[in-house]
Amino acid sequence: MKLTLLIVFFGLMFFSPFTGMNTEHPEPDWVEEIMDKRPRMTKITKCSLGDDYVWKLNSCVTCADMMVQVYDRDKNLLCQYGGVLKLNTCEEKDLDVFEECEVIYKPKVRMGFGW
């Protein structure tokens, strides 16, 4: 009986669907809402910035004229950069302070136009 309980316990611990969830730093509601809609051309990157995070949102990955927008946890637009003209409202030092970045959502299309 004890062996059966141990097997069940370790089985749940290692194969639970909750083991891959990041509960330490969950995404803000506005980021979750975007990901729930499963946009085809959007890429969201989460970057650590000091003791908090910022989110870089690219609304159209295959569009050369789209700006990457950088938001804080409360969805305040901090700056934006990119596009055909390479406009940049972020100072260079602002772009360099992103310590670690990870893509948390990316499009699943293979063709450049999302067809």
N, CA, C and O atoms as a printed pandas DataFrame, in Angstrom:
     atom_number atom_name residue_name chain_id  residue_number  x_coord  y_coord  z_coord
0              1         N          MET        A               1    0.820   -1.196    0.000
1              2        CA          MET        A               1    0.000    0.000    0.000
2              3         C          MET        A               1    0.862    1.258    0.000
3              4         O          MET        A               1    0.587    2.203   -0.740
4              5         N          LYS        A               2    1.918    1.270    0.841
5              6        CA          LYS        A               2    2.802    2.435    0.898
6              7         C          LYS        A               2    3.524    2.632   -0.433
7              8         O          LYS        A               2    3.708    3.760   -0.891
8              9         N          LEU        A               3    3.927    1.531   -1.041
9             10        CA          LEU        A               3    4.610    1.618   -2.325
10            11         C          LEU        A               3    3.683    2.202   -3.390
11            12         O          LEU        A               3    4.110    3.008   -4.217
12            13         N          THR        A               4    2.433    1.800   -3.366
13            14        CA          THR        A               4    1.451    2.322   -4.319
14            15         C          THR        A               4    1.260    3.823   -4.134
15            16         O          THR        A               4    1.192    4.561   -5.116
16            17         N          LEU        A               5    1.173    4.281   -2.895
17            18        CA          LEU        A               5    1.024    5.708   -2.622
18            19         C          LEU        A               5    2.245    6.493   -3.088
19            20         O          LEU        A               5    2.106    7.588   -3.631
20            21         N          LEU        A               6    3.429    5.948   -2.882
21            22        CA          LEU        A               6    4.650    6.617   -3.344
22            23         C          LEU        A               6    4.685    6.717   -4.865
23            24         O          LEU        A               6    5.070    7.750   -5.413
24            25         N          ILE        A               7    4.290    5.667   -5.532
25            26        CA          ILE        A               7    4.278    5.681   -6.991
26            27         C          ILE        A               7    3.280    6.718   -7.508
27            28         O          ILE        A               7    3.582    7.459   -8.443
28            29         N          VAL        A               8    2.109    6.771   -6.909
29            30        CA          VAL        A               8    1.090    7.751   -7.312
30            31         C          VAL        A               8    1.588    9.161   -7.032
31            32         O          VAL        A               8    1.431   10.046   -7.873
32            33         N          PHE        A               9    2.181    9.384   -5.876
33            34        CA          PHE        A               9    2.677   10.705   -5.507
34            35         C          PHE        A               9    3.728   11.194   -6.496
35            36         O          PHE        A               9    3.624   12.304   -7.017
36            37         N          PHE        A              10    4.751   10.360   -6.759
37            38        CA          PHE        A              10    5.799   10.770   -7.671
38            39         C          PHE        A              10    5.297   10.867   -9.107
39            40         O          PHE        A              10    5.774   11.698   -9.880
40            41         N          GLY        A              11    4.352   10.035   -9.458
41            42        CA          GLY        A              11    3.757   10.125  -10.790
42            43         C          GLY        A              11    3.054   11.448  -10.993
43            44         O          GLY        A              11    3.199   12.079  -12.041
44            45         N          LEU        A              12    2.293   11.874   -9.999
45            46        CA          LEU        A              12    1.608   13.164  -10.088
46            47         C          LEU        A              12    2.599   14.315  -10.068
47            48         O          LEU        A              12    2.399   15.325  -10.744
48            49         N          MET        A              13    3.661   14.166   -9.299
49            50        CA          MET        A              13    4.640   15.239   -9.191
50            51         C          MET        A              13    5.364   15.459  -10.519
51            52         O          MET        A              13    5.586   16.603  -10.917
52            53         N          PHE        A              14    5.733   14.384  -11.205
53            54        CA          PHE        A              14    6.509   14.511  -12.424
54            55         C          PHE        A              14    5.676   14.648  -13.684
55            56         O          PHE        A              14    6.150   15.204  -14.675
56            57         N          PHE        A              15    4.463   14.160  -13.670
57            58        CA          PHE        A              15    3.649   14.177  -14.881
58            59         C          PHE        A              15    2.429   15.076  -14.765
59            60         O          PHE        A              15    1.521   14.997  -15.592
60            61         N          SER        A              16    2.397   15.909  -13.771
61            62        CA          SER        A              16    1.286   16.826  -13.587
62            63         C          SER        A              16    1.305   17.900  -14.670
63            64         O          SER        A              16    2.382   18.354  -15.056
64            65         N          PRO        A              17    0.136   18.322  -15.173
65            66        CA          PRO        A              17    0.111   19.390  -16.173
66            67         C          PRO        A              17    0.519   20.733  -15.583
67            68         O          PRO        A              17    0.747   21.683  -16.333
68            69         N          PHE        A              18    0.615   20.836  -14.285
69            70        CA          PHE        A              18    0.949   22.104  -13.654
70            71         C          PHE        A              18    2.445   22.295  -13.452
71            72         O          PHE        A              18    2.859   23.368  -13.014
72            73         N          THR        A              19    3.272   21.300  -13.753
73            74        CA          THR        A              19    4.697   21.427  -13.490
74            75         C          THR        A              19    5.364   22.443  -14.395
75            76         O          THR        A              19    6.386   23.010  -14.008
76            77         N          GLY        A              20    4.839   22.699  -15.572
77            78        CA          GLY        A              20    5.474   23.639  -16.482
78            79         C          GLY        A              20    4.981   25.064  -16.332
79            80         O          GLY        A              20    5.445   25.941  -17.061
80            81         N          MET        A              21    4.072   25.329  -15.429
81            82        CA          MET        A              21    3.525   26.664  -15.288
82            83         C          MET        A              21    4.461   27.544  -14.488
83            84         O          MET        A              21    5.052   27.105  -13.501
84            85         N          ASN        A              22    4.594   28.787  -14.917
85            86        CA          ASN        A              22    5.434   29.746  -14.224
86            87         C          ASN        A              22    4.559   30.538  -13.269
87            88         O          ASN        A              22    4.003   31.571  -13.643
88            89         N          THR        A              23    4.435   30.064  -12.051
89            90        CA          THR        A              23    3.591   30.752  -11.084
90            91         C          THR        A              23    4.357   31.825  -10.337
91            92         O          THR        A              23    3.759   32.678   -9.680
92            93         N          GLU        A              24    5.684   31.786  -10.435
93            94        CA          GLU        A              24    6.488   32.789   -9.737
94            95         C          GLU        A              24    6.356   34.155  -10.397
95            96         O          GLU        A              24    6.286   35.171   -9.706
96            97         N          HIS        A              25    6.323   34.189  -11.720
97            98        CA          HIS        A              25    6.199   35.445  -12.469
98            99         C          HIS        A              25    5.121   35.292  -13.532
99           100         O          HIS        A              25    5.444   35.183  -14.715
100          101         N          PRO        A              26    3.856   35.281  -13.145
101          102        CA          PRO        A              26    2.792   35.110  -14.146
102          103         C          PRO        A              26    2.692   36.338  -15.045
103          104         O          PRO        A              26    3.116   37.436  -14.686
104          105         N          GLU        A              27    2.126   36.118  -16.208
105          106        CA          GLU        A              27    1.956   37.209  -17.158
106          107         C          GLU        A              27    0.795   38.098  -16.710
107          108         O          GLU        A              27   -0.157   37.607  -16.103
108          109         N          PRO        A              28    0.862   39.398  -17.001
109          110        CA          PRO        A              28   -0.273   40.277  -16.695
110          111         C          PRO        A              28   -1.499   39.890  -17.514
111          112         O          PRO        A              28   -1.383   39.226  -18.544
112          113         N          ASP        A              29   -2.649   40.300  -17.058
113          114        CA          ASP        A              29   -3.901   39.953  -17.731
114          115         C          ASP        A              29   -3.905   40.381  -19.197
115          116         O          ASP        A              29   -4.370   39.633  -20.058
116          117         N          TRP        A              30   -3.393   41.575  -19.485
117          118        CA          TRP        A              30   -3.437   42.063  -20.868
118          119         C          TRP        A              30   -2.590   41.193  -21.801
119          120         O          TRP        A              30   -2.937   41.037  -22.971
120          121         N          VAL        A              31   -1.492   40.627  -21.306
121          122        CA          VAL        A              31   -0.672   39.724  -22.117
122          123         C          VAL        A              31   -1.415   38.405  -22.322
123          124         O          VAL        A              31   -1.434   37.867  -23.429
124          125         N          GLU        A              32   -2.024   37.890  -21.264
125          126        CA          GLU        A              32   -2.803   36.646  -21.359
126          127         C          GLU        A              32   -3.942   36.797  -22.358
127          128         O          GLU        A              32   -4.229   35.868  -23.114
128          129         N          GLU        A              33   -4.599   37.965  -22.370
129          130        CA          GLU        A              33   -5.708   38.198  -23.295
130          131         C          GLU        A              33   -5.234   38.139  -24.743
131          132         O          GLU        A              33   -5.918   37.579  -25.600
132          133         N          ILE        A              34   -4.073   38.713  -25.015
133          134        CA          ILE        A              34   -3.531   38.664  -26.379
134          135         C          ILE        A              34   -3.233   37.221  -26.766
135          136         O          ILE        A              34   -3.595   36.782  -27.858
136          137         N          MET        A              35   -2.574   36.483  -25.877
137          138        CA          MET        A              35   -2.209   35.105  -26.187
138          139         C          MET        A              35   -3.441   34.216  -26.325
139          140         O          MET        A              35   -3.440   33.287  -27.133
140          141         N          ASP        A              36   -4.490   34.484  -25.550
141          142        CA          ASP        A              36   -5.727   33.696  -25.653
142          143         C          ASP        A              36   -6.396   33.856  -27.012
143          144         O          ASP        A              36   -7.060   32.935  -27.488
144          145         N          LYS        A              37   -6.228   35.018  -27.641
145          146        CA          LYS        A              37   -6.820   35.261  -28.960
146          147         C          LYS        A              37   -6.040   34.556  -30.062
147          148         O          LYS        A              37   -6.524   34.458  -31.190
148          149         N          ARG        A              38   -4.855   34.070  -29.761
149          150        CA          ARG        A              38   -3.987   33.355  -30.700
150          151         C          ARG        A              38   -3.785   34.110  -32.010
151          152         O          ARG        A              38   -4.072   33.576  -33.081
152          153         N          PRO        A              39   -3.296   35.345  -31.934
153          154        CA          PRO        A              39   -3.068   36.089  -33.179
154          155         C          PRO        A              39   -1.996   35.410  -34.017
155          156         O          PRO        A              39   -1.003   34.909  -33.490
156          157         N          ARG        A              40   -2.208   35.398  -35.323
157          158        CA          ARG        A              40   -1.325   34.647  -36.220
158          159         C          ARG        A              40    0.008   35.328  -36.474
159          160         O          ARG        A              40    0.980   34.640  -36.788
160          161         N          MET        A              41    0.099   36.624  -36.355
161          162        CA          MET        A              41    1.312   37.326  -36.753
162          163         C          MET        A              41    2.012   38.026  -35.584
163          164         O          MET        A              41    2.971   38.765  -35.808
164          165         N          THR        A              42    1.571   37.819  -34.371
165          166        CA          THR        A              42    2.102   38.529  -33.219
166          167         C          THR        A              42    3.194   37.734  -32.519
167          168         O          THR        A              42    3.106   36.514  -32.378
168          169         N          LYS        A              43    4.222   38.448  -32.084
169          170        CA          LYS        A              43    5.292   37.849  -31.290
170          171         C          LYS        A              43    5.435   38.661  -30.008
171          172         O          LYS        A              43    5.548   39.886  -30.050
172          173         N          ILE        A              44    5.431   37.969  -28.865
173          174        CA          ILE        A              44    5.577   38.639  -27.569
174          175         C          ILE        A              44    6.840   38.109  -26.899
175          176         O          ILE        A              44    7.025   36.900  -26.762
176          177         N          THR        A              45    7.696   39.024  -26.488
177          178        CA          THR        A              45    8.938   38.676  -25.812
178          179         C          THR        A              45    8.919   39.299  -24.427
179          180         O          THR        A              45    8.608   40.480  -24.272
180          181         N          LYS        A              46    9.250   38.503  -23.429
181          182        CA          LYS        A              46    9.283   38.962  -22.042
182          183         C          LYS        A              46   10.740   39.156  -21.636
183          184         O          LYS        A              46   11.554   38.244  -21.780
184          185         N          CYS        A              47   11.066   40.341  -21.130
185          186        CA          CYS        A              47   12.448   40.655  -20.756
186          187         C          CYS        A              47   12.503   41.102  -19.298
187          188         O          CYS        A              47   11.657   41.865  -18.832
188          189         N          SER        A              48   13.504   40.613  -18.598
189          190        CA          SER        A              48   13.674   41.089  -17.223
190          191         C          SER        A              48   14.337   42.454  -17.265
191          192         O          SER        A              48   15.229   42.709  -18.074
192          193         N          LEU        A              49   13.889   43.310  -16.392
193          194        CA          LEU        A              49   14.410   44.671  -16.304
194          195         C          LEU        A              49   14.486   45.022  -14.835
195          196         O          LEU        A              49   13.485   45.411  -14.234
196          197         N          GLY        A              50   15.649   44.889  -14.258
197          198        CA          GLY        A              50   15.786   45.096  -12.819
198          199         C          GLY        A              50   15.062   43.990  -12.079
199          200         O          GLY        A              50   15.321   42.809  -12.309
200          201         N          ASP        A              51   14.157   44.367  -11.195
201          202        CA          ASP        A              51   13.401   43.369  -10.430
202          203         C          ASP        A              51   12.007   43.131  -10.993
203          204         O          ASP        A              51   11.174   42.510  -10.333
204          205         N          ASP        A              52   11.738   43.615  -12.202
205          206        CA          ASP        A              52   10.441   43.404  -12.837
206          207         C          ASP        A              52   10.657   42.990  -14.292
207          208         O          ASP        A              52   11.773   42.661  -14.692
208          209         N          TYR        A              53    9.601   43.009  -15.062
209          210        CA          TYR        A              53    9.659   42.595  -16.463
210          211         C          TYR        A              53    9.033   43.649  -17.352
211          212         O          TYR        A              53    8.220   44.457  -16.904
212          213         N          VAL        A              54    9.421   43.632  -18.614
213          214        CA          VAL        A              54    8.761   44.401  -19.665
214          215         C          VAL        A              54    8.421   43.418  -20.777
215          216         O          VAL        A              54    9.020   42.347  -20.873
216          217         N          TRP        A              55    7.467   43.783  -21.609
217          218        CA          TRP        A              55    7.023   42.920  -22.699
218          219         C          TRP        A              55    7.184   43.670  -24.009
219          220         O          TRP        A              55    6.695   44.791  -24.155
220          221         N          LYS        A              56    7.875   43.046  -24.969
221          222        CA          LYS        A              56    8.035   43.605  -26.306
222          223         C          LYS        A              56    6.991   42.952  -27.191
223          224         O          LYS        A              56    6.935   41.726  -27.298
224          225         N          LEU        A              57    6.172   43.763  -27.818
225          226        CA          LEU        A              57    5.063   43.284  -28.635
226          227         C          LEU        A              57    5.294   43.683  -30.086
227          228         O          LEU        A              57    5.374   44.868  -30.412
228          229         N          ASN        A              58    5.399   42.686  -30.946
229          230        CA          ASN        A              58    5.499   42.904  -32.384
230          231         C          ASN        A              58    4.196   42.389  -32.986
231          232         O          ASN        A              58    3.961   41.182  -33.028
232          233         N          SER        A              59    3.351   43.304  -33.450
233          234        CA          SER        A              59    2.013   42.940  -33.916
234          235         C          SER        A              59    1.992   42.247  -35.267
235          236         O          SER        A              59    1.009   41.589  -35.607
236          237         N          CYS        A              60    3.050   42.382  -36.033
237          238        CA          CYS        A              60    3.112   41.730  -37.343
238          239         C          CYS        A              60    4.562   41.398  -37.648
239          240         O          CYS        A              60    5.303   42.231  -38.169
240          241         N          VAL        A              61    4.960   40.187  -37.324
241          242        CA          VAL        A              61    6.359   39.785  -37.425
242          243         C          VAL        A              61    6.884   39.876  -38.856
243          244         O          VAL        A              61    8.042   40.238  -39.065
244          245         N          THR        A              62    6.059   39.559  -39.829
245          246        CA          THR        A              62    6.522   39.554  -41.220
246          247         C          THR        A              62    6.336   40.894  -41.919
247          248         O          THR        A              62    6.632   41.012  -43.108
248          249         N          CYS        A              63    5.858   41.892  -41.216
249          250        CA          CYS        A              63    5.643   43.218  -41.810
250          251         C          CYS        A              63    6.848   44.104  -41.503
251          252         O          CYS        A              63    7.166   44.351  -40.339
252          253         N          ALA        A              64    7.505   44.573  -42.541
253          254        CA          ALA        A              64    8.717   45.374  -42.345
254          255         C          ALA        A              64    8.438   46.732  -41.714
255          256         O          ALA        A              64    9.328   47.327  -41.108
256          257         N          ASP        A              65    7.226   47.221  -41.850
257          258        CA          ASP        A              65    6.935   48.569  -41.363
258          259         C          ASP        A              65    6.320   48.608  -39.966
259          260         O          ASP        A              65    5.875   49.668  -39.528
260          261         N          MET        A              66    6.285   47.490  -39.262
261          262        CA          MET        A              66    5.692   47.460  -37.918
262          263         C          MET        A              66    6.743   47.808  -36.861
263          264         O          MET        A              66    7.900   47.397  -36.953
264          265         N          MET        A              67    6.322   48.556  -35.879
265          266        CA          MET        A              67    7.188   48.928  -34.766
266          267         C          MET        A              67    7.053   47.868  -33.666
267          268         O          MET        A              67    5.978   47.302  -33.468
268          269         N          VAL        A              68    8.136   47.612  -32.967
269          270        CA          VAL        A              68    8.101   46.783  -31.771
270          271         C          VAL        A              68    7.811   47.724  -30.614
271          272         O          VAL        A              68    8.520   48.710  -30.412
272          273         N          GLN        A              69    6.769   47.418  -29.859
273          274        CA          GLN        A              69    6.359   48.268  -28.745
274          275         C          GLN        A              69    6.759   47.610  -27.434
275          276         O          GLN        A              69    6.585   46.405  -27.255
276          277         N          VAL        A              70    7.299   48.412  -26.517
277          278        CA          VAL        A              70    7.758   47.908  -25.223
278          279         C          VAL        A              70    6.818   48.434  -24.144
279          280         O          VAL        A              70    6.641   49.642  -23.990
280          281         N          TYR        A              71    6.212   47.494  -23.392
281          282        CA          TYR        A              71    5.238   47.847  -22.364
282          283         C          TYR        A              71    5.713   47.372  -20.993
283          284         O          TYR        A              71    6.472   46.410  -20.878
284          285         N          ASP        A              72    5.249   48.069  -19.962
285          286        CA          ASP        A              72    5.492   47.587  -18.600
286          287         C          ASP        A              72    4.327   46.711  -18.157
287          288         O          ASP        A              72    3.408   46.451  -18.935
288          289         N          ARG        A              73    4.365   46.264  -16.931
289          290        CA          ARG        A              73    3.349   45.357  -16.388
290          291         C          ARG        A              73    1.935   45.943  -16.456
291          292         O          ARG        A              73    0.965   45.204  -16.622
292          293         N          ASP        A              74    1.817   47.265  -16.330
293          294        CA          ASP        A              74    0.506   47.926  -16.334
294          295         C          ASP        A              74    0.067   48.369  -17.734
295          296         O          ASP        A              74   -0.884   49.137  -17.874
296          297         N          LYS        A              75    0.756   47.887  -18.759
297          298        CA          LYS        A              75    0.492   48.190  -20.163
298          299         C          LYS        A              75    0.728   49.658  -20.508
299          300         O          LYS        A              75    0.068   50.213  -21.386
300          301         N          ASN        A              76    1.670   50.273  -19.812
301          302        CA          ASN        A              76    2.108   51.612  -20.185
302          303         C          ASN        A              76    3.154   51.467  -21.279
303          304         O          ASN        A              76    4.121   50.722  -21.121
304          305         N          LEU        A              77    2.966   52.175  -22.386
305          306        CA          LEU        A              77    3.921   52.126  -23.478
306          307         C          LEU        A              77    5.187   52.857  -23.047
307          308         O          LEU        A              77    5.156   54.062  -22.799
308          309         N          LEU        A              78    6.295   52.134  -22.956
309          310        CA          LEU        A              78    7.562   52.732  -22.553
310          311         C          LEU        A              78    8.284   53.340  -23.744
311          312         O          LEU        A              78    8.795   54.457  -23.658
312          313         N          CYS        A              79    8.328   52.617  -24.846
313          314        CA          CYS        A              79    8.970   53.110  -26.061
314          315         C          CYS        A              79    8.656   52.155  -27.195
315          316         O          CYS        A              79    8.041   51.110  -26.984
316          317         N          GLN        A              80    9.082   52.515  -28.405
317          318        CA          GLN        A              80    8.903   51.652  -29.563
318          319         C          GLN        A              80   10.059   51.886  -30.531
319          320         O          GLN        A              80   10.665   52.957  -30.569
320          321         N          TYR        A              81   10.342   50.836  -31.315
321          322        CA          TYR        A              81   11.461   50.933  -32.252
322          323         C          TYR        A              81   11.214   50.032  -33.451
323          324         O          TYR        A              81   10.374   49.133  -33.407
324          325         N          GLY        A              82   11.953   50.285  -34.518
325          326        CA          GLY        A              82   11.888   49.437  -35.704
326          327         C          GLY        A              82   11.133   50.081  -36.842
327          328         O          GLY        A              82   11.081   51.305  -36.960
328          329         N          GLY        A              83   10.553   49.249  -37.673
329          330        CA          GLY        A              83    9.846   49.716  -38.847
330          331         C          GLY        A              83   10.803   49.955  -40.006
331          332         O          GLY        A              83   12.017   49.822  -39.854
332          333         N          VAL        A              84   10.258   50.304  -41.154
333          334        CA          VAL        A              84   11.054   50.533  -42.354
334          335         C          VAL        A              84   12.034   51.677  -42.144
335          336         O          VAL        A              84   13.177   51.612  -42.597
336          337         N          LEU        A              85   11.593   52.715  -41.466
337          338        CA          LEU        A              85   12.446   53.886  -41.257
338          339         C          LEU        A              85   13.370   53.748  -40.055
339          340         O          LEU        A              85   14.151   54.652  -39.758
340          341         N          LYS        A              86   13.278   52.608  -39.362
341          342        CA          LYS        A              86   14.114   52.361  -38.168
342          343         C          LYS        A              86   13.946   53.469  -37.129
343          344         O          LYS        A              86   14.920   53.923  -36.530
344          345         N          LEU        A              87   12.710   53.893  -36.925
345          346        CA          LEU        A              87   12.428   54.895  -35.906
346          347         C          LEU        A              87   12.688   54.286  -34.532
347          348         O          LEU        A              87   12.583   53.073  -34.354
348          349         N          ASN        A              88   13.025   55.126  -33.573
349          350        CA          ASN        A              88   13.361   54.614  -32.250
350          351         C          ASN        A              88   13.049   55.669  -31.201
351          352         O          ASN        A              88   13.729   56.692  -31.124
352          353         N          THR        A              89   12.014   55.421  -30.388
353          354        CA          THR        A              89   11.744   56.325  -29.271
354          355         C          THR        A              89   12.402   55.797  -27.997
355          356         O          THR        A              89   12.342   56.439  -26.948
356          357         N          CYS        A              90   13.026   54.632  -28.095
357          358        CA          CYS        A              90   13.792   54.093  -26.977
358          359         C          CYS        A              90   15.220   54.623  -27.110
359          360         O          CYS        A              90   15.773   54.673  -28.209
360          361         N          GLU        A              91   15.790   55.006  -26.015
361          362        CA          GLU        A              91   17.198   55.374  -26.070
362          363         C          GLU        A              91   18.005   54.090  -26.156
363          364         O          GLU        A              91   17.561   53.047  -25.678
364          365         N          GLU        A              92   19.180   54.154  -26.757
365          366        CA          GLU        A              92   20.020   52.964  -26.895
366          367         C          GLU        A              92   20.251   52.291  -25.556
367          368         O          GLU        A              92   20.250   51.064  -25.466
368          369         N          LYS        A              93   20.448   53.084  -24.521
369          370        CA          LYS        A              93   20.676   52.493  -23.198
370          371         C          LYS        A              93   19.438   51.744  -22.718
371          372         O          LYS        A              93   19.559   50.772  -21.974
372          373         N          ASP        A              94   18.244   52.182  -23.133
373          374        CA          ASP        A              94   17.022   51.480  -22.746
374          375         C          ASP        A              94   16.965   50.089  -23.363
375          376         O          ASP        A              94   16.524   49.140  -22.715
376          377         N          LEU        A              95   17.409   49.962  -24.611
377          378        CA          LEU        A              95   17.389   48.668  -25.277
378          379         C          LEU        A              95   18.446   47.734  -24.711
379          380         O          LEU        A              95   18.262   46.517  -24.713
380          381         N          ASP        A              96   19.539   48.284  -24.231
381          382        CA          ASP        A              96   20.632   47.462  -23.720
382          383         C          ASP        A              96   20.377   46.926  -22.315
383          384         O          ASP        A              96   21.029   45.965  -21.908
384          385         N          VAL        A              97   19.451   47.516  -21.563
385          386        CA          VAL        A              97   19.263   47.089  -20.177
386          387         C          VAL        A              97   18.390   45.855  -20.037
387          388         O          VAL        A              97   18.274   45.311  -18.939
388          389         N          PHE        A              98   17.773   45.398  -21.119
389          390        CA          PHE        A              98   17.006   44.164  -21.032
390          391         C          PHE        A              98   17.985   43.043  -20.724
391          392         O          PHE        A              98   18.842   42.713  -21.544
392          393         N          GLU        A              99   17.856   42.460  -19.541
393          394        CA          GLU        A              99   18.852   41.481  -19.095
394          395         C          GLU        A              99   18.649   40.126  -19.750
395          396         O          GLU        A              99   19.545   39.630  -20.433
396          397         N          GLU        A             100   17.514   39.537  -19.558
397          398        CA          GLU        A             100   17.210   38.237  -20.160
398          399         C          GLU        A             100   15.873   38.351  -20.855
399          400         O          GLU        A             100   14.915   38.899  -20.309
400          401         N          CYS        A             101   15.819   37.832  -22.052
401          402        CA          CYS        A             101   14.566   37.863  -22.803
402          403         C          CYS        A             101   14.208   36.453  -23.240
403          404         O          CYS        A             101   15.078   35.642  -23.561
404          405         N          GLU        A             102   12.915   36.180  -23.246
405          406        CA          GLU        A             102   12.432   34.901  -23.756
406          407         C          GLU        A             102   11.148   35.142  -24.537
407          408         O          GLU        A             102   10.289   35.918  -24.118
408          409         N          VAL        A             103   11.028   34.476  -25.661
409          410        CA          VAL        A             103    9.814   34.564  -26.471
410          411         C          VAL        A             103    8.748   33.742  -25.768
411          412         O          VAL        A             103    8.929   32.547  -25.534
412          413         N          ILE        A             104    7.630   34.386  -25.430
413          414        CA          ILE        A             104    6.554   33.671  -24.741
414          415         C          ILE        A             104    5.383   33.373  -25.676
415          416         O          ILE        A             104    4.519   32.557  -25.356
416          417         N          TYR        A             105    5.358   34.035  -26.829
417          418        CA          TYR        A             105    4.323   33.747  -27.832
418          419         C          TYR        A             105    4.884   34.119  -29.188
419          420         O          TYR        A             105    5.474   35.187  -29.355
420          421         N          LYS        A             106    4.698   33.233  -30.158
421          422        CA          LYS        A             106    5.131   33.543  -31.515
422          423         C          LYS        A             106    4.161   32.923  -32.501
423          424         O          LYS        A             106    3.451   31.970  -32.180
424          425         N          PRO        A             107    4.138   33.476  -33.707
425          426        CA          PRO        A             107    3.200   32.965  -34.723
426          427         C          PRO        A             107    3.562   31.562  -35.146
427          428         O          PRO        A             107    4.720   31.151  -35.065
428          429         N          LYS        A             108    2.559   30.832  -35.597
429          430        CA          LYS        A             108    2.757   29.462  -36.020
430          431         C          LYS        A             108    2.742   29.327  -37.540
431          432         O          LYS        A             108    2.682   28.215  -38.063
432          433         N          VAL        A             109    2.795   30.440  -38.241
433          434        CA          VAL        A             109    2.743   30.391  -39.713
434          435         C          VAL        A             109    4.132   30.181  -40.272
435          436         O          VAL        A             109    5.126   30.571  -39.661
436          437         N          ARG        A             110    4.194   29.559  -41.446
437          438        CA          ARG        A             110    5.472   29.339  -42.116
438          439         C          ARG        A             110    5.669   30.300  -43.270
439          440         O          ARG        A             110    6.789   30.736  -43.533
440          441         N          MET        A             111    4.599   30.631  -43.954
441          442        CA          MET        A             111    4.729   31.545  -45.085
442          443         C          MET        A             111    4.784   32.969  -44.573
443          444         O          MET        A             111    4.187   33.286  -43.545
444          445         N          GLY        A             112    5.489   33.816  -45.274
445          446        CA          GLY        A             112    5.676   35.198  -44.861
446          447         C          GLY        A             112    4.404   36.006  -44.746
447          448         O          GLY        A             112    4.360   36.980  -43.994
448          449         N          PHE        A             113    3.361   35.625  -45.478
449          450        CA          PHE        A             113    2.152   36.425  -45.482
450          451         C          PHE        A             113    1.041   35.833  -44.616
451          452         O          PHE        A             113   -0.057   36.387  -44.568
452          453         N          GLY        A             114    1.300   34.740  -43.944
453          454        CA          GLY        A             114    0.320   34.142  -43.052
454          455         C          GLY        A             114   -0.822   33.439  -43.762
455          456         O          GLY        A             114   -1.902   33.279  -43.193
456          457         N          TRP        A             115   -0.595   33.017  -45.001
457          458        CA          TRP        A             115   -1.652   32.339  -45.755
458          459         C          TRP        A             115   -1.739   30.898  -45.373
459          460         O          TRP        A             115   -2.574   30.167  -45.906
